[in-house]
Amino acid sequence: MRLISQIEFPSFLYPCAQKIQNPWLIYIHLVHEIYDQGGYDLRLDYSRQLVPNLSVQDAAWVDKVLREQGLRLG
């Protein structure tokens, strides 16, 4: 699963020896690596509702994304 978000993540400064054209790509890559290497796809039960409950609008968005990713049955 790849990170999909309704919000824009905040910018942050980081020390780097080289100038990188798009540091955001590195950040999102790290988030994906942590998810993949951590086995979260095996640990999380995406068929369950989140606790605490989301707003109706956010819950509908999460449900749609999980169904598109094949992580929740329709």
C-alpha positions, 0 to 999 in steps of 0.5 A, a space after each residue: 500500500 502506498 501512502 495516500 493523504 487528504 492533507 499536505 504534510 508540513 515542510 521540514 529542514 534537514 541536514 544534507 551534504 548534497 542539494 536534492 531537487 525534491 526532498 519530498 520524494 525522499 521523505 515519502 520514500 522513507 514512509 513507504 519503506 517503513 510501512 513495507 519493512 515493518 510488515 504493517 500490511 500484515 499487522 493492521 486489520 483494514 476491515 475494522 473501523 478506526 478508533 477513535 471514530 472518524 468524521 463521516 466524511 473522513 470515514 467515507 474517504 478512508 473506506 474508498 481508498 482502502 477499497 481501491 487498494 483492495 484492503 477492504 471488501 465491497 
